[in-house]
Amino acid sequence: MRMLYECKDIPILGICLGHQALGYANGAQVIHAPEPVHGRLSEIEHTGCQLFNGIPSGGGSGFKVVRYHSLVLDAKTLPSDLIPIAWTSCSDALNANPDLHSSRAKNEKSNSLNKKYTKFTDEMGMPATNGARFDESKCIDTMRYTKVLMGIMHCSRPHYGVQFHPESIATCHGRKIFENFRNITTRHWLNLSTTLEKRVSLQFPSRRQFKGLESKLLMNSKCGSGKGLDGSNKPDHILDCSDGDSKCGSAKELDASNKPDHILDCSDGNKERTPTTLRLRWKKLEGIATKVGGSANIFCVLFGNGLAEDTFWLDSSIKDHGRARFSFMGGRGGLLWRCITFHLSDQSDEAGQAGGFLSVEDEKGCVKQKFLKSGFFDFLKQELQSFTCQKEDYEGLPFDFCGGYVGYIGYELKIECGAKYNRHKSQAPDACFFLADRLIVIDHCTDDVYILSSVPSIELHNEMDMQNIQQKNASTRISLNGSPENHQCFSKHGAIESSYSREDISSSSSEHNYTKSNRAESESWMEAVEMKLLRLTETAGKAAEARRKSPSLSIREGINNQQEVFKLQKSKYQYMEDVRRCLQYIKDGESYELCLTTQLWKHVGVIDSLCLYLNLREKNPAPYAAWFNFGKGDICICSSSPERFLRLDQNGILEAKPIKGTVPRGNSQIDDEKLRTQLQHSEKDQAENLMIVDLLRNDLGRVCEPGTVHVPNLMDVESYATVHTLVSTIRGKKKDNVSPVECVRAAFPGGSMTGAPKLRAMEILDSIENTSRGVYSGTIGFFSFNHTFDLNIVIRTILVNRKEASIGAGGAIVALSGPECEYDEMILKTRAPINAVVEFENQSYLRHSRNGERRAVLSKS
């Protein structure tokens, strides 16, 4: 508002709330719209003024725009200073099934414009500098009172407002509107340059005063403010108050130039630490994954002993449609291995107060604790910067993850990403990660298996050491029967070179004494894994199946609870009341979309969680599934997530794949196809998805190069074992000066789990939901040593913690939502994980009963 009052001579374009602010600042009233309209398309007719120059008008013209608003300016209260310039078309009926794809693909060609009102020009034959002036005949009143007002302009100032969103991916001619406003701005300053010069001379009789101010501004711009006097690095004074998600304040600046020159070692005090150079060693075993029983069998044999403590498995358990190609797995052990656990402090309830307690356990079981005042994201960023790796070491690998941090970030860490507060504290750690320097990778496309190990670079004593390494590099491919073959080498070692001396290593990383024996240990581990995999061919597929049928742990404690059902955190009535509260917030213009969630709990006792996960992945395979067992934290995660949160590849491309819109699978092929088609053309589900797409475009736009954010796939239908979903893909090129962690911070939590505008949505949801979300709604995945990452959205997930299983579920509430339907959708999303738990317990109960009967028979005999 202050900008509108003080910047009378500066061109301003207000969008949505900015449009309403422009009207309110000049005396118009803001009222409820005839109906809330969010993520839906309307056809627009306009007066043909400069802002809409070259854009068609009216019903059937193809000028469709996306609207996100519950409030409007009351056209009857517009003062004489404000001129209406756009309305919803009389033929517009908010099509139930708008073709978003065709709307997005409309070209910007000029059609015949609506010439209903007379346009005045100045003596140069150009439109007036303050915009077009119009006939004030009463015929204009007929339109402004019978349609929804979509655009206004000030009669004497270069101020414009539009109620719709020209920046939305589905708005036609949006780019043309911004080009027109740029032209308005340029023309305005050219025409007023003489007047402005005279005004400056009057206000500053001594030009020295103005020149001094100008030189200071120039100096500031050169000192890192990033803004010149001409504002050339930002849009031309566009006032977009519709989102409010600036994420400033507690959120750290994204510009990497603001980071300190040194790297803090948060795990060992505030001392400078020289980055450790890592060399990657890897082997490839061609075409053996299926022959040895698949990824489940490989995991169970290599890492499934006992309760599989301190193990991870990023499991692409569905391979169709190219949704995911690789699975990554690993366990305790390795030169660098450690487990980190982070809990937000009780004081981390408000932005600016973030901080928490970090626990670090090394491979030998030694635990160190430290309070991180700056929070977890800063720690993770510094940790990743403390390692460097050689690009040539992983060239030739078809995947990004070559070792690094793998784990989860809980939803409540939103407090470090711009959220104002956390009303609820998670019982589980707010983040848990393994630092994994050894891992196994399965390529589901080629059936290849990779064995990887990263070791710190050390200086060799003499040429003899190098010759020995080179002889090992000239290794042969081992066939499945163990005999060597004369083929291309699939064992790769980076040249062992040191970027710093042995003394540097001991001083910068005194807790690790890396020697050649450590490297030999790494080689020995890789060889042992290779031989173990090759010996699996005779018993392929048996380990995983045996584990599913016979858990490694008797669940006697859980047997008595076998009949206990999952308990909803809120009753059906309470959940539906929460939906109604969300709808009221939406109606009042507080939000466009609110992703309401709840949780279910069940006491399960001490169980074999790996067996439970194997059951879940068989019943509900997913491309971004995951298994984690954090032994010290007593946390097991069994996830069958179908949704990618964010990925950064080696080319610097960021990709998000939000899911919004879910329906059940049909009982027959005909019913299934009918449900799929209904989802594809559902106005409500399209609106949900579109709002999150626009939100994520905004999130990625903060960390990507201008003009690179695009949407290659909008609202594709993807099908899973129990549901069909609407999925979109957003991509952009990361800025060079932005770190991977800062990319995640800019978009976390995933917009599909919050709603829009994100910050306000999180505030509202915190006030409605009465418990923390914890791991649910957060993200699981990896941050690689080579500065890539891939993270999912934690949905369709079972968390086993403190002998209790919990499942989170929810749905997006929009203006078209109904309480009963939203409750049914929430229950639908719990079906797969609940069935996995119930079936697992039933099987375990039957096995326990049969064993008891056998023991009884034996005792009688």
GINORVEN-V468972 format. One record per backbone hydrogen bond with DSSP energy under -1.0 kcal/mol. CO is the residue of the C=O (numbers start at 1). NH is the residue of the N-H. If there is no record, write none. Layout:
BEGIN
<<CO | NH> <CO | NH>>
END
This chain:
BEGIN
<<1 | 5> <2 | 6> <3 | 7> <12 | 160> <13 | 239> <14 | 162> <15 | 18> <16 | 20> <17 | 21> <18 | 22> <19 | 23> <20 | 24> <21 | 25> <23 | 28> <24 | 27> <29 | 74> <31 | 72> <37 | 69> <40 | 67> <42 | 65> <43 | 89> <44 | 58> <45 | 87> <49 | 52> <50 | 53> <52 | 55> <58 | 61> <62 | 64> <63 | 44> <64 | 172> <65 | 42> <66 | 165> <67 | 39> <67 | 40> <69 | 37> <70 | 33> <72 | 31> <74 | 77> <75 | 78> <79 | 82> <81 | 155> <83 | 153> <85 | 47> <86 | 150> <86 | 151> <87 | 45> <89 | 92> <98 | 100> <99 | 103> <100 | 104> <101 | 105> <122 | 125> <126 | 122> <128 | 131> <137 | 140> <138 | 141> <140 | 144> <141 | 145> <143 | 147> <148 | 88> <150 | 163> <151 | 85> <151 | 86> <152 | 161> <153 | 83> <157 | 159> <158 | 12> <159 | 154> <160 | 14> <161 | 152> <162 | 16> <165 | 168> <168 | 171> <173 | 177> <174 | 178> <175 | 179> <176 | 180> <177 | 181> <178 | 182> <179 | 183> <180 | 184> <181 | 185> <182 | 186> <183 | 187> <184 | 188> <185 | 189> <186 | 190> <187 | 191> <188 | 192> <192 | 196> <193 | 197> <194 | 198> <195 | 199> <196 | 200> <197 | 201> <198 | 202> <199 | 203> <200 | 204> <206 | 209> <207 | 211> <208 | 212> <209 | 213> <210 | 214> <211 | 215> <212 | 216> <213 | 217> <214 | 218> <215 | 219> <216 | 220> <217 | 221> <218 | 222> <220 | 225> <228 | 231> <231 | 234> <235 | 237> <239 | 15> <244 | 246> <255 | 258> <256 | 259> <263 | 273> <264 | 266> <265 | 268> <269 | 271> <271 | 265> <276 | 388> <277 | 457> <279 | 455> <281 | 453> <282 | 492> <283 | 451> <285 | 449> <288 | 292> <289 | 294> <290 | 293> <294 | 298> <295 | 299> <296 | 300> <297 | 301> <298 | 302> <299 | 303> <305 | 308> <311 | 629> <312 | 330> <313 | 315> <313 | 627> <314 | 328> <315 | 317> <315 | 625> <320 | 323> <325 | 444> <327 | 442> <328 | 314> <329 | 440> <330 | 312> <338 | 435> <339 | 361> <340 | 433> <341 | 359> <342 | 430> <342 | 431> <343 | 357> <345 | 348> <347 | 349> <349 | 422> <350 | 353> <355 | 345> <356 | 372> <357 | 343> <358 | 370> <359 | 341> <360 | 368> <361 | 339> <362 | 365> <366 | 362> <368 | 360> <370 | 358> <372 | 356> <375 | 379> <376 | 380> <377 | 381> <378 | 382> <379 | 383> <380 | 384> <381 | 385> <384 | 387> <386 | 276> <388 | 278> <390 | 393> <394 | 397> <403 | 785> <404 | 436> <405 | 783> <406 | 434> <407 | 781> <408 | 432> <409 | 779> <410 | 413> <411 | 414> <412 | 415> <413 | 416> <414 | 417> <414 | 419> <420 | 351> <430 | 410> <431 | 342> <432 | 408> <433 | 340> <434 | 406> <436 | 404> <437 | 454> <439 | 452> <440 | 329> <441 | 450> <442 | 327> <443 | 447> <447 | 289> <448 | 443> <449 | 285> <450 | 441> <451 | 283> <452 | 439> <453 | 281> <455 | 279> <462 | 466> <463 | 467> <464 | 468> <465 | 469> <466 | 470> <467 | 471> <468 | 472> <469 | 473> <470 | 474> <477 | 485> <479 | 482> <483 | 479> <485 | 487> <490 | 284> <492 | 282> <495 | 497> <501 | 505> <502 | 506> <503 | 507> <504 | 508> <505 | 509> <509 | 512> <515 | 519> <516 | 520> <517 | 521> <518 | 522> <519 | 523> <520 | 524> <521 | 525> <522 | 526> <523 | 527> <524 | 528> <525 | 529> <526 | 530> <527 | 531> <528 | 532> <529 | 533> <530 | 534> <531 | 535> <533 | 536> <536 | 539> <539 | 542> <542 | 546> <543 | 547> <544 | 548> <545 | 549> <546 | 550> <555 | 559> <558 | 561> <559 | 562> <561 | 564> <567 | 601> <571 | 575> <572 | 576> <573 | 577> <574 | 578> <575 | 579> <576 | 580> <577 | 581> <578 | 582> <579 | 583> <580 | 584> <581 | 585> <582 | 586> <583 | 587> <584 | 588> <585 | 590> <586 | 589> <593 | 756> <594 | 596> <594 | 813> <596 | 811> <598 | 809> <599 | 569> <600 | 807> <601 | 567> <602 | 805> <607 | 609> <608 | 612> <609 | 613> <610 | 614> <611 | 615> <612 | 616> <613 | 617> <614 | 618> <615 | 619> <616 | 620> <622 | 317> <625 | 315> <626 | 639> <627 | 313> <628 | 637> <629 | 310> <629 | 631> <630 | 635> <631 | 634> <635 | 630> <636 | 800> <637 | 628> <638 | 798> <639 | 626> <641 | 624> <643 | 793> <644 | 657> <646 | 791> <647 | 655> <648 | 789> <649 | 652> <652 | 734> <653 | 649> <654 | 732> <655 | 647> <656 | 730> <658 | 728> <661 | 726> <663 | 724> <668 | 672> <669 | 673> <670 | 674> <671 | 675> <672 | 676> <673 | 677> <674 | 678> <675 | 679> <676 | 680> <677 | 681> <679 | 682> <682 | 686> <683 | 687> <684 | 688> <685 | 689> <686 | 690> <687 | 691> <688 | 692> <689 | 693> <690 | 694> <691 | 695> <692 | 696> <693 | 697> <694 | 698> <695 | 699> <696 | 700> <697 | 701> <700 | 703> <700 | 704> <703 | 735> <705 | 708> <710 | 731> <713 | 729> <716 | 727> <718 | 725> <722 | 665> <723 | 720> <724 | 663> <725 | 718> <726 | 660> <727 | 716> <730 | 656> <731 | 710> <732 | 654> <733 | 705> <735 | 738> <737 | 256> <739 | 743> <740 | 744> <741 | 745> <742 | 746> <744 | 748> <750 | 753> <751 | 754> <751 | 755> <754 | 595> <756 | 592> <756 | 593> <757 | 761> <758 | 762> <759 | 763> <760 | 764> <761 | 765> <762 | 766> <763 | 767> <764 | 768> <765 | 769> <773 | 776> <774 | 411> <775 | 778> <778 | 794> <779 | 409> <780 | 792> <781 | 407> <782 | 790> <783 | 405> <784 | 787> <788 | 784> <789 | 648> <790 | 782> <791 | 645> <791 | 646> <793 | 795> <794 | 777> <796 | 640> <798 | 638> <799 | 806> <800 | 636> <803 | 604> <803 | 605> <804 | 801> <805 | 602> <806 | 799> <807 | 600> <809 | 598> <811 | 596> <813 | 594> <814 | 817> <818 | 822> <819 | 823> <820 | 824> <821 | 825> <822 | 826> <823 | 827> <824 | 828> <825 | 829> <827 | 830> <828 | 831> <830 | 834> <831 | 835> <832 | 836> <833 | 837> <834 | 838> <835 | 839> <836 | 840> <837 | 841> <838 | 842> <839 | 843> <840 | 844> <841 | 845> <842 | 846> <843 | 847> <844 | 848> <845 | 849> <846 | 850> <847 | 851> <848 | 852> <849 | 853> <850 | 854> <851 | 855> <852 | 856> <853 | 857> <854 | 858> <855 | 859> <856 | 860> <857 | 861>>
END
